[in-house]
Amino acid sequence: HCRTLGIIESKPKLGMTVRNLVPDNPYVGYFPFLAAQTDILPKLAEIRMSLEVGAAEFMVRHASKEQIEHLHSICDRFEKAVSREERIHLETDFHITLLSATHNPLMTGLAPLIIRFFTEQQLERKTDSHARPHRIVLEEHRAMVCALEKKDSAALRELLYRHNIGNLKKQ
Protein backbone atom coordinates (compact mmCIF):
# COMPACT_ATOMS: atom_id res chain seq x y z
CA HIS A 1 0.00 0.00 0.00
CA CYS A 2 2.81 2.42 0.89
CA ARG A 3 4.55 1.62 -2.39
CA THR A 4 1.34 2.31 -4.30
CA LEU A 5 1.06 5.69 -2.57
CA GLY A 6 4.67 6.53 -3.44
CA ILE A 7 5.74 6.72 0.20
CA ILE A 8 8.34 3.95 -0.10
CA GLU A 9 10.30 2.64 -3.02
CA SER A 10 12.30 -0.51 -3.40
CA LYS A 11 15.47 -0.94 -5.40
CA PRO A 12 17.25 -4.18 -6.19
CA LYS A 13 20.11 -4.87 -3.79
CA LEU A 14 19.33 -1.72 -1.80
CA GLY A 15 16.03 -2.68 -0.22
CA MET A 16 13.22 -0.35 0.68
CA THR A 17 13.62 3.31 1.45
CA VAL A 18 11.21 6.02 2.51
CA ARG A 19 10.78 8.25 -0.50
CA ASN A 20 8.36 10.75 0.97
CA LEU A 21 6.34 10.67 4.16
CA VAL A 22 3.43 12.40 2.45
CA PRO A 23 2.68 11.28 -1.09
CA ASP A 24 2.78 13.93 -3.83
CA ASN A 25 -0.33 12.48 -5.41
CA PRO A 26 -1.96 9.75 -3.35
CA TYR A 27 -4.23 8.73 -6.20
CA VAL A 28 -1.83 8.10 -9.07
CA GLY A 29 -0.79 4.65 -7.84
CA TYR A 30 -4.35 3.42 -8.17
CA PHE A 31 -4.54 4.07 -11.90
CA PRO A 32 -3.69 0.45 -12.90
CA PHE A 33 -6.26 -0.91 -10.46
CA LEU A 34 -8.95 1.35 -11.89
CA ALA A 35 -8.03 0.40 -15.44
CA ALA A 36 -8.53 -3.26 -14.61
CA GLN A 37 -12.19 -2.71 -13.75
CA THR A 38 -14.46 -3.10 -16.74
CA ASP A 39 -17.31 -0.93 -15.47
CA ILE A 40 -15.22 1.92 -14.06
CA LEU A 41 -15.58 4.49 -16.88
CA PRO A 42 -19.22 5.48 -16.18
CA LYS A 43 -18.44 5.69 -12.45
CA LEU A 44 -15.44 7.92 -13.05
CA ALA A 45 -17.50 10.04 -15.44
CA GLU A 46 -19.96 10.65 -12.61
CA ILE A 47 -17.14 11.61 -10.23
CA ARG A 48 -15.63 13.90 -12.86
CA MET A 49 -18.99 15.58 -13.42
CA SER A 50 -19.54 16.00 -9.68
CA LEU A 51 -16.07 17.47 -9.21
CA GLU A 52 -16.20 19.89 -12.09
CA VAL A 53 -19.77 21.11 -11.57
CA GLY A 54 -19.31 21.30 -7.81
CA ALA A 55 -16.02 23.17 -8.12
CA ALA A 56 -17.35 25.94 -10.40
CA GLU A 57 -17.72 28.41 -7.53
CA PHE A 58 -14.13 27.81 -6.41
CA MET A 59 -12.77 28.01 -9.96
CA VAL A 60 -14.41 31.42 -10.36
CA ARG A 61 -13.26 32.59 -6.96
CA HIS A 62 -9.62 31.50 -7.26
CA ALA A 63 -8.66 31.34 -10.95
CA SER A 64 -5.57 33.39 -11.68
CA LYS A 65 -5.10 35.59 -14.72
CA GLU A 66 -2.36 33.19 -15.87
CA GLN A 67 -4.68 30.20 -15.66
CA ILE A 68 -7.36 32.01 -17.67
CA GLU A 69 -4.74 32.97 -20.27
CA HIS A 70 -3.58 29.34 -20.36
CA LEU A 71 -7.17 28.19 -20.95
CA HIS A 72 -7.48 30.66 -23.86
CA SER A 73 -4.22 29.31 -25.25
CA ILE A 74 -5.47 25.74 -25.00
CA CYS A 75 -8.64 26.72 -26.88
CA ASP A 76 -6.59 28.40 -29.61
CA ARG A 77 -4.38 25.32 -30.01
CA PHE A 78 -7.42 23.03 -29.91
CA GLU A 79 -9.00 25.00 -32.77
CA LYS A 80 -5.86 24.53 -34.90
CA ALA A 81 -5.18 20.94 -33.88
CA VAL A 82 -5.31 18.47 -36.74
CA SER A 83 -4.63 15.20 -35.01
CA ARG A 84 -7.07 13.36 -32.81
CA GLU A 85 -4.30 12.70 -30.27
CA GLU A 86 -3.44 16.39 -29.99
CA ARG A 87 -7.11 17.30 -29.38
CA ILE A 88 -7.38 14.60 -26.71
CA HIS A 89 -4.29 15.91 -24.90
CA LEU A 90 -5.51 19.51 -25.13
CA GLU A 91 -8.91 18.47 -23.74
CA THR A 92 -7.07 16.85 -20.84
CA ASP A 93 -4.95 19.94 -20.23
CA PHE A 94 -8.05 22.15 -20.33
CA HIS A 95 -9.91 20.21 -17.65
CA ILE A 96 -6.89 19.77 -15.41
CA THR A 97 -6.22 23.52 -15.64
CA LEU A 98 -9.85 24.25 -14.81
CA LEU A 99 -9.79 22.09 -11.70
CA SER A 100 -6.38 23.43 -10.74
CA ALA A 101 -7.93 26.90 -10.74
CA THR A 102 -9.63 25.94 -7.47
CA HIS A 103 -6.17 26.10 -5.84
CA ASN A 104 -7.22 23.17 -3.69
CA PRO A 105 -4.35 20.64 -3.39
CA LEU A 106 -6.71 17.68 -2.96
CA MET A 107 -8.61 18.65 -6.09
CA THR A 108 -5.38 19.27 -7.95
CA GLY A 109 -4.19 15.78 -6.98
CA LEU A 110 -7.43 14.00 -7.79
CA ALA A 111 -8.20 15.79 -11.06
CA PRO A 112 -5.31 14.40 -13.11
CA LEU A 113 -6.11 10.85 -12.06
CA ILE A 114 -9.70 11.03 -13.22
CA ILE A 115 -9.17 13.17 -16.29
CA ARG A 116 -6.03 11.36 -17.46
CA PHE A 117 -7.88 8.08 -17.09
CA PHE A 118 -10.33 9.33 -19.72
CA THR A 119 -7.40 10.42 -21.87
CA GLU A 120 -5.87 6.95 -21.75
CA GLN A 121 -9.22 5.36 -22.59
CA GLN A 122 -9.72 7.69 -25.56
CA LEU A 123 -6.20 7.10 -26.86
CA GLU A 124 -6.68 3.34 -26.65
CA ARG A 125 -9.71 3.60 -28.91
CA LYS A 126 -8.68 3.65 -32.53
CA THR A 127 -11.67 5.65 -33.72
CA ASP A 128 -13.60 8.72 -32.66
CA SER A 129 -16.92 6.89 -32.62
CA HIS A 130 -17.40 7.86 -28.95
CA ALA A 131 -16.10 11.40 -29.35
CA ARG A 132 -18.20 14.51 -29.70
CA PRO A 133 -17.43 16.82 -32.64
CA HIS A 134 -14.40 18.91 -31.74
CA ARG A 135 -16.04 22.17 -32.90
CA ILE A 136 -18.76 21.64 -30.25
CA VAL A 137 -16.17 20.86 -27.59
CA LEU A 138 -14.27 24.01 -28.59
CA GLU A 139 -17.41 26.18 -28.35
CA GLU A 140 -18.16 24.75 -24.92
CA HIS A 141 -14.60 25.32 -23.74
CA ARG A 142 -14.58 28.93 -24.96
CA ALA A 143 -17.91 29.57 -23.21
CA MET A 144 -16.47 28.13 -19.97
CA VAL A 145 -13.45 30.43 -20.14
CA CYS A 146 -15.76 33.38 -20.80
CA ALA A 147 -17.86 32.52 -17.73
CA LEU A 148 -14.69 32.13 -15.69
CA GLU A 149 -13.46 35.57 -16.81
CA LYS A 150 -16.82 37.14 -15.97
CA LYS A 151 -16.71 35.41 -12.58
CA ASP A 152 -20.13 33.93 -13.32
CA SER A 153 -20.18 30.71 -11.31
CA ALA A 154 -23.82 29.91 -12.19
CA ALA A 155 -23.06 30.06 -15.92
CA LEU A 156 -19.85 28.07 -15.49
CA ARG A 157 -21.66 25.43 -13.45
CA GLU A 158 -24.36 25.09 -16.13
CA LEU A 159 -21.77 24.90 -18.92
CA LEU A 160 -19.77 22.26 -17.08
CA TYR A 161 -22.94 20.29 -16.43
CA ARG A 162 -23.96 20.32 -20.11
CA HIS A 163 -20.42 19.52 -21.23
CA ASN A 164 -20.17 16.55 -18.90
CA ILE A 165 -23.68 15.29 -19.74
CA GLY A 166 -22.68 15.36 -23.39
CA ASN A 167 -19.60 13.29 -22.57
CA LEU A 168 -21.59 10.89 -20.36
CA LYS A 169 -23.99 10.19 -23.22
CA LYS A 170 -21.05 9.30 -25.46
CA GLN A 171 -19.60 6.77 -22.96
C-alpha positions as CSV (number, residue, x, y, z in Angstrom):
1,H,0.0,0.0,0.0
2,C,2.8,2.4,0.9
3,R,4.6,1.6,-2.4
4,T,1.3,2.3,-4.3
5,L,1.1,5.7,-2.6
6,G,4.7,6.5,-3.4
7,I,5.7,6.7,0.2
8,I,8.3,3.9,-0.1
9,E,10.3,2.6,-3.0
10,S,12.3,-0.5,-3.4
11,K,15.5,-0.9,-5.4
12,P,17.2,-4.2,-6.2
13,K,20.1,-4.9,-3.8
14,L,19.3,-1.7,-1.8
15,G,16.0,-2.7,-0.2
16,M,13.2,-0.3,0.7
17,T,13.6,3.3,1.4
18,V,11.2,6.0,2.5
19,R,10.8,8.3,-0.5
20,N,8.4,10.7,1.0
21,L,6.3,10.7,4.2
22,V,3.4,12.4,2.5
23,P,2.7,11.3,-1.1
24,D,2.8,13.9,-3.8
25,N,-0.3,12.5,-5.4
26,P,-2.0,9.8,-3.3
27,Y,-4.2,8.7,-6.2
28,V,-1.8,8.1,-9.1
29,G,-0.8,4.7,-7.8
30,Y,-4.3,3.4,-8.2
31,F,-4.5,4.1,-11.9
32,P,-3.7,0.5,-12.9
33,F,-6.3,-0.9,-10.5
34,L,-9.0,1.3,-11.9
35,A,-8.0,0.4,-15.4
36,A,-8.5,-3.3,-14.6
37,Q,-12.2,-2.7,-13.8
38,T,-14.5,-3.1,-16.7
39,D,-17.3,-0.9,-15.5
40,I,-15.2,1.9,-14.1
41,L,-15.6,4.5,-16.9
42,P,-19.2,5.5,-16.2
43,K,-18.4,5.7,-12.5
44,L,-15.4,7.9,-13.0
45,A,-17.5,10.0,-15.4
46,E,-20.0,10.6,-12.6
47,I,-17.1,11.6,-10.2
48,R,-15.6,13.9,-12.9
49,M,-19.0,15.6,-13.4
50,S,-19.5,16.0,-9.7
51,L,-16.1,17.5,-9.2
52,E,-16.2,19.9,-12.1
53,V,-19.8,21.1,-11.6
54,G,-19.3,21.3,-7.8
55,A,-16.0,23.2,-8.1
56,A,-17.3,25.9,-10.4
57,E,-17.7,28.4,-7.5
58,F,-14.1,27.8,-6.4
59,M,-12.8,28.0,-10.0
60,V,-14.4,31.4,-10.4
61,R,-13.3,32.6,-7.0
62,H,-9.6,31.5,-7.3
63,A,-8.7,31.3,-10.9
64,S,-5.6,33.4,-11.7
65,K,-5.1,35.6,-14.7
66,E,-2.4,33.2,-15.9
67,Q,-4.7,30.2,-15.7
68,I,-7.4,32.0,-17.7
69,E,-4.7,33.0,-20.3
70,H,-3.6,29.3,-20.4
71,L,-7.2,28.2,-20.9
72,H,-7.5,30.7,-23.9
73,S,-4.2,29.3,-25.2
74,I,-5.5,25.7,-25.0
75,C,-8.6,26.7,-26.9
76,D,-6.6,28.4,-29.6
77,R,-4.4,25.3,-30.0
78,F,-7.4,23.0,-29.9
79,E,-9.0,25.0,-32.8
80,K,-5.9,24.5,-34.9
81,A,-5.2,20.9,-33.9
82,V,-5.3,18.5,-36.7
83,S,-4.6,15.2,-35.0
84,R,-7.1,13.4,-32.8
85,E,-4.3,12.7,-30.3
86,E,-3.4,16.4,-30.0
87,R,-7.1,17.3,-29.4
88,I,-7.4,14.6,-26.7
89,H,-4.3,15.9,-24.9
90,L,-5.5,19.5,-25.1
91,E,-8.9,18.5,-23.7
92,T,-7.1,16.9,-20.8
93,D,-4.9,19.9,-20.2
94,F,-8.0,22.1,-20.3
95,H,-9.9,20.2,-17.7
96,I,-6.9,19.8,-15.4
97,T,-6.2,23.5,-15.6
98,L,-9.9,24.3,-14.8
99,L,-9.8,22.1,-11.7
100,S,-6.4,23.4,-10.7
101,A,-7.9,26.9,-10.7
102,T,-9.6,25.9,-7.5
103,H,-6.2,26.1,-5.8
104,N,-7.2,23.2,-3.7
105,P,-4.4,20.6,-3.4
106,L,-6.7,17.7,-3.0
107,M,-8.6,18.7,-6.1
108,T,-5.4,19.3,-7.9
109,G,-4.2,15.8,-7.0
110,L,-7.4,14.0,-7.8
111,A,-8.2,15.8,-11.1
112,P,-5.3,14.4,-13.1
113,L,-6.1,10.9,-12.1
114,I,-9.7,11.0,-13.2
115,I,-9.2,13.2,-16.3
116,R,-6.0,11.4,-17.5
117,F,-7.9,8.1,-17.1
118,F,-10.3,9.3,-19.7
119,T,-7.4,10.4,-21.9
120,E,-5.9,7.0,-21.8
121,Q,-9.2,5.4,-22.6
122,Q,-9.7,7.7,-25.6
123,L,-6.2,7.1,-26.9
124,E,-6.7,3.3,-26.7
125,R,-9.7,3.6,-28.9
126,K,-8.7,3.6,-32.5
127,T,-11.7,5.7,-33.7
128,D,-13.6,8.7,-32.7
129,S,-16.9,6.9,-32.6
130,H,-17.4,7.9,-29.0
131,A,-16.1,11.4,-29.3
132,R,-18.2,14.5,-29.7
133,P,-17.4,16.8,-32.6
134,H,-14.4,18.9,-31.7
135,R,-16.0,22.2,-32.9
136,I,-18.8,21.6,-30.3
137,V,-16.2,20.9,-27.6
138,L,-14.3,24.0,-28.6
139,E,-17.4,26.2,-28.4
140,E,-18.2,24.7,-24.9
141,H,-14.6,25.3,-23.7
142,R,-14.6,28.9,-25.0
143,A,-17.9,29.6,-23.2
144,M,-16.5,28.1,-20.0
145,V,-13.5,30.4,-20.1
146,C,-15.8,33.4,-20.8
147,A,-17.9,32.5,-17.7
148,L,-14.7,32.1,-15.7
149,E,-13.5,35.6,-16.8
150,K,-16.8,37.1,-16.0
151,K,-16.7,35.4,-12.6
152,D,-20.1,33.9,-13.3
153,S,-20.2,30.7,-11.3
154,A,-23.8,29.9,-12.2
155,A,-23.1,30.1,-15.9
156,L,-19.9,28.1,-15.5
157,R,-21.7,25.4,-13.4
158,E,-24.4,25.1,-16.1
159,L,-21.8,24.9,-18.9
160,L,-19.8,22.3,-17.1
161,Y,-22.9,20.3,-16.4
162,R,-24.0,20.3,-20.1
163,H,-20.4,19.5,-21.2
164,N,-20.2,16.5,-18.9
165,I,-23.7,15.3,-19.7
166,G,-22.7,15.4,-23.4
167,N,-19.6,13.3,-22.6
168,L,-21.6,10.9,-20.4
169,K,-24.0,10.2,-23.2
170,K,-21.0,9.3,-25.5
171,Q,-19.6,6.8,-23.0
